[in-house]
C-alpha cells in the first residue's frame, strides 16, 4: 500500500537490478510527453504497444478498435467482466512475453490506459527512447451519417441467451449436498405454499428448519437469521419469495415496486450477508426459485414474473464469490403445482452441480446457454429529425459517444438525463480538460494545497472524474446540436419519481411520443458481500431498477417504439463483488423480456 512496497516489488521481480548503480539524474522530461489521453485517435497515431493491446482487446471482446477509448472503465463502460479481463491479460502476456504473476490483481488495471501501463511496467525495453509514444487527442465534430447496414451490424458478435436441454436429474452426478438429520436449513417462505411443502419434506428427513417471513422488516429479519446462525451451523437456504405472482408493472406505484424488490431481492442480500461466513464451503447451498416461465424469461413469451430476475442475478454473483457453495436458480412455469415445485427443489439440491440456472418446461429440464445469432432482418425504427430519444446516464463516457452516433444518424430530438448539473458552455475546467488534462490535474493540486488540503491522488482523481462527467454531458449536447438536432438536458436523480415524471410530462406536451427510451444510467461499486453495506447495495440496485421503473411508469400512456437497457456480463453470468450490480442488471433484462 506504499511506494516503498512498490519499489520492493520491482526488486523482488527483478533482483538483477539490485546491484546496478544509480545513473546520473536525467534532464527533466515534460509529463505531458508520457500522458495517454482519453480520446481515441486514428490507429496510425498509436505507438506499437498501444496498437497491439487494442488489437488483442478487440479480438477478445468483439468490440471494434474505434470503440476502445483508453480511459473507459473496462467493466462499467465497456462491459468487460473479470473473466474476459483475465483472458485478455493472458493474451497480452503471451504477445509481449511477460511472465505470469500470481499476485496480479485485475482490480488494479481497470482501464485500457492502465493495461498498457502494465505492459510498459513489465517490459520497459519496449519504450522508445524511454518515453511512451505520444497520442494526439483531437475528437472531430460529428457529421450527419447514414445508419449502418445490417451486414455491418452483424460484424460484431451477437450472443443471445437461450434455453438448452439439460439431462434429467437421474443422469446427473450428486452435488455433495446431503439433506438429513444433521441439516439446519433456512426456508424463506412464499405465499403459495411451496415453502411449507419444502419444510414438510425436510422435516421428514429429520432436518431442523427455520421458516423466514420475508415481509418482516429487514432489520428484524437479520436479527432472526443472526440468532439462528449463532445457535448452530446453517447448511443452506431455500429462497422462495420470488415464486409469488406479481401485479402488472403499470399497476404498481413506486412504493409498491420498492416493497416487492425489498422482499424478494434486498432481503436475500441481507440474509446471505448475515450467513456469508457460514454458507461458504462444500456441502452448503443457496437454492432460489422463480416463476419467470421455466426458461428464465428467454422463451418466446418473455418473463412472466420479472422481479425474480434480481434474485437470479444475485444468485449468480454469490456463486462467483463462493465457488465452493452449491448455488442454483430454479425457474418454473406459472401452472406448476406446489408438490412438484418442492420435490424438484430438493432434487436439484442433491443432484447436478454443473449448472446454476435451471428451469422446467413441461417434462423438460433446461439450462441457459449462449448462441451467436445475427441481427434479424426485421422492420427497423426510422431515425430522422422527428425521432424522440430519452437517454439516461448521458454523462457517461460510452453513453455520450452513443448519443453522438445516434444524433449523427438522425438529427433528432434528445432528452438527456443525468445527475450531473447542466454543463456550462464555456466552463474553464472543462476546456482545460479537453486541451491539457495534465495541466488541469496540476491546477487541482495547486488549488487543494492553497485550500490547506492534502492533494492525494484519490482526491484529485475524484475531482477529475466530476469534471470528466461534466465534459461528457457537454459533449453529448454539442454532438446533438452539431448534427442539427435538439438537445434538452435535465439534471435529474432517477430515484426521484416526481422529477422523472416532470421530464416525461414535458415530452408529452411537446412531442406526444417516445421513439427510443435508452436507460444507461447506473454505477458499479465492486465489494464482496460481507463488506457491502446496505446503503451501497441499495444505491447500485436502485439507480438501475427504480430508475427504469420510474421512466416506464411516467410514460405509461405514451407510445414508446423501443426500449434499450444497458446491462452487463455481470447480469448474465454474475461477477465477484457485484451482487447488487448483477441483481439489478438481470432484473432489467427480465423486465425488458416481460414487455414483449
N, C-alpha and C positions, 0 to 999 in steps of 0.2 A: 504493500500500500504506500510505499515511499520511493523516491528516486534512488535512494541508496540500494533498496532491494532490486529495483530495475537494473541498476548497474551491476549488481551482484549476479543477476540472471544472465547478463551478457557474458561475464567471465565464466559462469557455470557452463554455458553452451559453447563458448569459445575460449577454453583455457589457454590456448596458444597466444592469446592477446595479452595475457598477464605479464609476460616478460618483455613486451615491447616498450621502448621509451616513448614518452610523450613528445610529439613533434612540436615544433615552434607554433605559436598561435597564428592561425591563418588570418588573412585580411577579412574584414567583415563582409559578409555577403547579404545582400538585401533579402529580407524574409519573404518578400513577395515573389522572389525568384523560385521558391520551392513550394509555394502555396498552390494547392489544387482547387480551382474554383468550382462553384456548384453547378455551373451550366454544362450543357452537353454540346461541345463543338463538333465540327466536322472530324471524321475519323482520321483524316490526314494530319491533323494538328496534335494528335496524341503522341506521347512517347511510346516506345515499343512495349514496355511493360504494361502500361495502361491499356493499350490497344489489345494486347493478348488477354489480359484479365477480362475485359469487356467481351471479347470473343468467347471465352470459356463460360462466362456467366450467361451469355445469350444462348449458348448451346444447352446449358444445364436447365434453364428456366423456360425457354421458348420465347422470351421477350426479344424483340428486335433491338440492336445496339442503341438506336437513337432514343429509346425509352429509358436507358440506364444512366440517369443523371447521377453524378458521383456523390452528391450529398444526400440522396434519398435514403431513408431507413429501409434496410433490406426486408424487414418483416412488415412494419407498419405501412410503408409506402409502396413497396414492390411485391409484397405478399410472399416473400421467400422465407419459408419457415426454417427451423433449426435443422431439420433433416436435409433439406435441399442445400442449406448453408454448409453442412458437413460434406456433402457430395462435392460442392463447389470447391471447398478448401482442399479436398483430396485431389481434384483435378489440377488445381493451381500448384500444389506441392509437387505433383508429378511433372508438370510442364517446366517448372523452374528448378527442379532437382533440390527441393527443400526437405530436410529430414523431418520425420514425424516427431511432434512434440506432445507427449502425454498430458502436459499441463495446459495445453492450449484451451482457452475459454472463448467460445464463439461470441459470447455477450460483449467481449472487448472489441469486436470488429463488426459494428452494426451498420456501416455504410461501405459503399464501394471504395470511397476515398481511404477508409481505414484498411480495407483489404489490400489495396495497392500499397499502402504504407507497410503492411506486414511483409509483402514481398521484398521491398527495399530494406526492411529491418533484417530479414534473414539472408538477403543477397545484396549487400551494399555494393558489390562489384558491378551490379547492373546499372548503377547510376552513371550518367555521362558527365565526366569531369567532376564527379562528386555531387552533382546537382541533378535533381529530377527534372524531366522535361517540363517546360512551362506550357500551359494550355491557355489558349485565348478563350475569353468568356463572353462573347457577344451573342446575344439572342436576337435573331431577326424578328421584326414585327410580322405577325401573321397576315396572310393574304387570303382572299376568297379561293377556296379549293373545291374540287368536285369530290363528293363522297366516294370512298374507296369501293372497289368491286368486291363481289362475293369471293372471287378467286383469291384476291389479296388478303381478305379477312381470314380465309381458311389456311393461309400460310402459318398462322400462329396455332399451335396445338390446342384443340378444344376438348378438354377431358370432362366427361359427363358422369356423375354418379348414377349407377344403375343397379337394380336388384338382380342378383345372380343366384342360381340354385346352390344350396348348401346341403351336404349329405344329412340324412336323417340321423338323429342322435344315436340310434342303435349302431351306427357305423363309425362313431367318433370315439376318441380316447377320453379317459377320465381327466377332469381338471385338477385333481388333487385336493378338492374341497369335499369333505365328508360331513354330512349333517346328521347329528346323533345326540346322545345323552350329554356329551361334553360341550355341545354348542350353546352359545348365548348369542341370540340373533335379534337385531332391531328391525321392526317392520313398520314403515311409515304408511299409514292406512289411506286407502281411497274411500270414496263414499258408496261404491257399488258392491262391496262385499268380497272383492278379490283378496284383500289383506286378511280378512277374517278366515277365508279358506286356506290361505298360506299358513296362518298361525295354527289352525287346526291340524294341518299336516305335519308341521314342525313339532307340535306338542305330542303327536302320536309317535314320533321318533325319539321322544324324551328330551327334546331341546327346551331351553329356557328362552322365553320370548318377551321382549318389551314392545308393546304397541304404542306407536307415536302418533299423536294427533297433530297434523301439520297446520291446522287452523289456529293453534295456540300462538300467542305472541312469541316472537323469535327468542327473546331473552329467556322466557320460561322453558322453551324447548331445549335450549343449550344447557340450562341448569339441570334439566331432567337427564339429558344424554350424558353430561359430565358425571352426575351422581351414579348413573348406571355403570359407566366406564370404571369408576373408582371401586365399584363393588366386585369387579372381576373382568377378565378379558372378554372382549366382544369379537366374535368371529366374523360377523358380516352384517350387511344392511340390505334389506329389500326396500326400494323406494318406489312406491306405487301411486303417489299423488297425481301423476300425470295420466292415469287411466281414466280420470273423471271427464265427463262430457264438458265441452266449452261452449259458451254462447257465441253467436256470430260476433266477429270483431267490432262491427259497427253498432252492436247493441251495448257495448261496453263504454263507460266513461273512463277517464284516466285513473281515477281511484280504484275502480274495479279491476282494470288491467293490471295495475301495480299489485293489488292484493293477490290476484291469481298467480302472478310471477313470484311473489313472496312465498306463497305456499309451495309451489312446485319446484322452483329452482333456487331461490335465495335461502330457503330453509334447508335445502340439500347442501348448499355451500356451508351453512352454519353447522350442520350435523357432521359432515365429513371433516371439517376443520377441527371440531372437537374430538374426532376419532383418528386424526391424522397419524398419531404415533401408535395406534392400535391396529387399524386396518391397513397394514403396511408390509405384509410378509406372505409367503406362500401359505395356502390354506385359508386365507381370509378373502373376503369378497365384497363387492358392491354390484348389485343387480338392480337395474331400473326397468320400469315398464311404462310404455307409452301406447297411445291408441291413435297413431298417425295414419293407420290404414293397412299395416302389415308390411309395407315396403319403405318405411321411413319417409314417406312423402314423395318418393321417386317414381310412383306409378302414374298412369295417365290421369287419375282423378285428383292428384295432388294430396297435400296433407290434410287429414280430417280434423285433428285437434292440434294445431300448430304450436301451442305453447310448450308442448312436450319436446320441441326441438332444443330448447335451452337445457333440458335435463340430459338429453343425448350428448350435446356439446360438452357439458360439464363432465359427464362420464368418460368421454374420450380423452379429455385433458387429464383427468385423475389417473387414468391408465398410464399416461406418459410420465406422470410424476411418481407413480407407484407401480412400476412394471411387474413386480412380483405378485401383486394382488390380482385375483380374477375379477375383471370388470366386464359387465355385459349390459347392453341397452337392448331390451327385447320389445319389439313392436308388434301390436296386434290389430286385427280388423275390428271394426265397431261392433259387429254382431256376435263375436265370440262369447261363450258362456263362462261364468265365474270359475267353475271346476276346471275347465280346460286351461284357463289362464294360470291357475295355481299349480296344476300338475306340470305345465310347461316351464314355469319359472324355477321350480325345484330341480327339474331335469336339466335345465340349462346351467344351473349352478354346479352340478356334479359332472357334467359331460361337455366336451368340446371346448378346449381353451383357445382355439385358433381364431376366433372372431369376436370382435366387440359388438358390432351392430348386427343383430339377428332379427328376423321377422317371420311371421306366419301368415301365409295367404292360402286359404283353403287347407288342403292337406300338404302343401309345400312349405318347406323351410328355406328361407333365403338369407343371404348376407348382401352387403353393399360393396360393389367393386367400381372400377373406373374404366370407361371405354372412350377412345378417341372418336369423336363424331364431328363431321363437318357441319358448319352452319347451314341449316336448311334453306332452300331457295323459296322462301315464302314472301308474301307482300310485305314490303318494308314501310316504315314511317317516313313520309316525305319531310325533308328538312328544308325549310325556307325562312324567309323573313317573318312569317306569321307563327312559326313554331315557338311554343312557350315552354321553357325549361325551368325547373326548380332544382337547384343543386345545393345540398348541404355539405359542410366541410370545405367550403370554397377556398379557404386559406391554406389548405394542404397543398404540398408541392405537386403531387401527381394529379390531384383534383384540378388545380389551376391549369395544368398542362392539358388535361382532358377538356376543360371548358374552352381553352384556346382552339383546340381541334374542332369541337362542336360549333363554335362561333364561326370559324373559317369555313365550315361546310354549310352553314345555314344563314348566317347574318341575322339570327333570330333574337328572341326576347328572353333574357336570362334574369331569374331571381336567384341571387347568390346569397346564401345564408351561412354565417359562421359566428362564433363567439367573439372573434377579433373585431375591434371597433372599426367603424367606417374609416378607411385609409384616406389620408390627406394627399392630394395630388403631388405636391412638391415637398414632401417630408424629407428633411435634410439627411436623416439617418438612413432612410430607405434609399435615397440616391447614392449615398456613400456605400451602402451595402452592395448596390449594383456595380459601382465602379471600382471599389477597392475594399474588399471585405477585411483585409488585414489592417488597413488604416482605421476602419470602424472599430475593430477589436481594440486597437491601441487607444482610440478615443474613449472607449468604455472603461478601459483600465485606468486611464488618467482621471476620468470622472469619478470612479469609485474611490481612488486614492484621495482626490480632493474632498470627497464627502466623508473621509475618515473610515471608509470601509476597506476590508481586505479583499482585493480583486482575485479571488480564487477562480480557477478555470470553470468550476461549476456555476459560479455567479455570472461570469462573463458569457458562458455558453447559454445560460437561461435568457439573458438579455438579448443575445444574438438571435436566439430562436424566436423570441417575440417579434423582433424586427423582421426576421425572415418570413414569418407568417403574415405580417402586415404587407410586406413586399409581394408575397404570393397573392394576397387578396387584391392588391392594386393591379398586379399583372393580369389577373383574370378579368377585371373590369376593363383594362386597356385593350386586352385581346378582343373582347366583345365589341368594343367601340371601333377598333381598327378594322374589324370585319363588317362594319356597317350595322351592327346590331344595337340592341338597347339593353343596358345593364341596370338592374335595380338591386343594390347591395343593402342587406339588412343585418345588423349586428343582433343576433338572436341566440338565446340559450334554448336549445332544443328540448330541455326538460320543462320549460315554461309553456304549458299548453295554451294559455291565453295569448302569449306573444306569437306563437306559431299560428294560431287561429287568425290573428290580426294580419299577418302576412298573406295567408291564403285568402282572407276576405278582400284584400287589395287586388289580388289576382282575379277573384270572382268578379269584382266590379269593373276592372279594366278589360279583361280578356275572356272571362267566362269559361275557361278550359285550362287544363294542363296537358301538354303533349308528352313530356318526359319528366318524371319525378325521379331524380338521382340522389339517393341517400348515401353520401360518402362520409358523413360526419362520424367521428369516433376517435378513441385514443386507446393506447395499449400500455399497460404497466406490468412488466413481467416480474412475478414474485411467487415463490412457492406458496402453497395453500396455507401452511402453518404461519407464514409471515404476512399473509394478505388480510388486512383488516377489512371490516365490513364496509366502511365508508369508501375504501378503494374499490372493492368488488362492485358496490352499488354504482359508483361513478362510471366505471368502464362499461358495465352492463347497461345502465340506464340511458347513456347518451345514444347508444345504438338502438336499444329496444324501445324506450319511451319516445325517443326522437322520431322513429319511423311510425309508431302508433299515433303520435300527435299529428303528424303530417297526413296520414290516411284518414284519421278521424275528422280533422278540419276540412278535408277536401272530399268528404263522403258524397256530397251532392254534385260534385264537378265531374265532367267527363275526363278520364285520365287514359291516354292512349298507351303509355308504357311506364312501368316502374323498374328501376335498376337499383340494387343494393350492393354495396361493397362488402363482401365477406372476406374470407381468408382461408388459407390452408389450415389454420388453427381451427376453423369451424368444421372443416371436412375431416381432419384426422386427429384433432386435439393437439395441444402443444404444452410442453413443460413450462410451468409458471404462468399459464394463461387460462385458468379455469373460467374466469369471468369473460374474457375475450372470446374464447371458444364457445361458451354458452350463448353469448349474445349473437355471435355470427351464425351459429346453427339455427337459432331462433329466427333470424332474418330470412335464412334460406327456407325454413318451413312456412313462415308467414307468406313469403312470396309464392311458394308452391300452392298454398291454400287459396290464392287469388285467381287461380286458373278458371 
